[in-house]
Amino acid sequence: MLLLSRYMFRLYLYMIRFIKNNSLSLTFLVLFVLALAAQVFTGWSEYNKENRQEGAAMVSLPEYLQSGHFIQSTFENWESEFLQMALFVIFTIWLKQKGSSESKKFDGQNEVDKEPDPSQPDAPWPVKQGGLILTFYKSSLTIVLFLLFVLSFLMHFYGSLKD
């Protein structure tokens, strides 16, 4: 029994440390799931309302999740968000805004503009490799956001065709 309680206490401490170390990611994951659930149930209700008005049959939730209406509306929303974030990342590289914590300083050199040092022991692998790999690494957030935008655009188009 004592062994079990020690195990449970260690598990408890691990969970507390995990939550503390990942609280931002966990919070946004929960917010994402709640927002997606709200969109699903609102879209399902609206879709069935439109079907009822047109004399068509109502659909179950699993049927709605496979419908073009769900796919189109979900990815239309994501499309605009990923484009906005990609543009925000790109614009904060070159443009400045007085008083903004996201903006670079107006005077002097900014820490983020310094070239990464491959001789540092904790330097990431792409920094140590250099060349094309380092170029992709330095632009990876922008590349991923634009790829997500393109994927969302294509899924929005597919959902529109299916609807």
C-alpha positions in Angstrom: 0.0 0.0 0.0 2.8 2.3 0.9 4.5 1.6 -2.5 1.2 2.5 -4.3 0.9 5.8 -2.4 4.5 6.7 -3.2 3.8 5.9 -6.9 0.7 8.1 -6.8 2.5 10.9 -5.1 5.3 10.8 -7.8 2.7 10.7 -10.5 0.9 13.7 -8.9 4.2 15.7 -8.8 4.9 14.8 -12.4 1.5 15.9 -13.5 1.8 19.2 -11.6 5.2 19.8 -13.2 3.9 18.9 -16.6 0.9 21.2 -16.3 3.2 24.1 -15.1 5.7 23.5 -17.9 3.1 23.3 -20.6 0.3 25.5 -19.3 0.2 27.8 -22.4 0.0 24.9 -24.8 -2.6 23.1 -22.7 -4.7 26.2 -22.4 -4.7 26.8 -26.1 -5.4 23.1 -26.8 -8.5 23.3 -24.5 -9.6 26.6 -26.1 -9.2 25.0 -29.6 -11.3 22.0 -28.6 -14.0 24.1 -27.1 -14.1 26.5 -30.1 -14.2 23.5 -32.5 -17.0 21.8 -30.6 -19.0 25.1 -30.5 -18.5 25.4 -34.3 -19.5 21.8 -34.9 -22.7 22.0 -32.9 -23.6 25.5 -34.2 -22.9 24.4 -37.8 -24.9 21.1 -37.3 -27.9 23.0 -36.0 -27.7 25.6 -38.8 -27.3 22.9 -41.4 -30.3 21.0 -40.2 -32.3 24.2 -40.0 -31.5 24.9 -43.6 -32.4 21.3 -44.6 -35.7 21.6 -42.7 -36.6 24.9 -44.6 -35.8 23.2 -47.9 -37.7 20.1 -47.1 -34.6 17.9 -47.0 -33.9 15.3 -44.4 -32.1 16.2 -41.2 -28.6 14.6 -40.7 -27.0 13.0 -37.7 -23.8 14.5 -36.1 -21.5 11.8 -37.7 -23.1 12.6 -41.1 -22.6 16.3 -40.6 -18.9 15.8 -39.8 -18.5 14.2 -43.2 -20.5 16.8 -45.0 -19.1 19.5 -47.3 -20.8 22.1 -45.2 -18.7 21.2 -42.1 -15.5 20.9 -44.1 -16.0 24.1 -46.0 -17.0 26.2 -43.0 -14.2 24.9 -40.8 -11.4 25.3 -43.3 -12.7 28.7 -44.4 -12.3 29.9 -40.9 -8.8 28.3 -40.5 -7.7 29.7 -43.9 -8.1 33.3 -42.8 -6.4 32.6 -39.4 -3.3 31.0 -40.9 -3.0 33.8 -43.5 -3.3 36.4 -40.8 -0.7 34.7 -38.6 1.8 34.2 -41.6 1.5 37.9 -42.6 1.9 39.0 -38.9 5.1 37.0 -38.6 6.5 38.3 -41.9 5.5 41.9 -41.2 7.1 41.9 -37.7 10.4 41.0 -39.3 10.6 44.3 -41.2 8.0 46.7 -39.8 8.1 48.4 -36.4 5.4 49.8 -34.1 6.3 52.2 -31.3 5.2 50.8 -28.0 4.4 47.2 -29.2 6.0 44.4 -27.4 6.1 42.3 -30.6 8.0 45.0 -32.5 11.8 45.3 -32.7 13.5 48.2 -31.0 13.9 51.4 -33.0 17.5 52.0 -31.9 20.4 49.7 -31.8 20.7 46.1 -32.8 18.1 43.5 -31.8 19.1 40.1 -30.3 16.8 38.3 -32.8 18.8 39.7 -35.8 22.1 38.2 -34.7 23.2 35.2 -36.7 23.0 31.9 -34.7 26.3 30.7 -33.4 27.0 27.0 -34.4 29.9 26.8 -31.9 27.5 27.0 -28.9 27.1 23.6 -27.2 23.3 24.0 -27.1 22.9 25.1 -30.7 20.1 23.3 -32.6 21.1 20.8 -35.3 20.1 23.0 -38.2 22.3 25.8 -36.9 25.3 23.5 -36.7 24.6 22.2 -40.3 24.3 25.7 -41.8 23.5 26.4 -45.4 20.1 25.6 -46.9 19.0 23.7 -43.8 19.7 26.8 -41.7 17.8 29.0 -44.2 14.7 26.8 -43.9 15.1 26.6 -40.1 15.2 30.4 -39.8 12.0 30.7 -41.9 10.3 27.6 -40.6 7.4 29.4 -38.7 6.5 31.4 -41.8 6.8 28.4 -44.1 4.6 26.2 -41.8 2.0 29.0 -41.5 1.8 29.5 -45.3 1.6 25.7 -45.9 -1.2 25.5 -43.4 -2.9 28.4 -45.2 -2.6 26.6 -48.6 -3.9 23.3 -47.0 -6.8 25.2 -45.5 -7.5 26.9 -48.8 -7.5 23.5 -50.6 -9.8 21.9 -48.0 -12.1 24.9 -48.1 -12.3 24.5 -51.9 -12.9 20.7 -51.5 -15.6 21.3 -48.9 -17.3 23.9 -51.2 -17.3 21.4 -54.1 -18.7 18.6 -51.8 -21.4 20.9 -50.4 
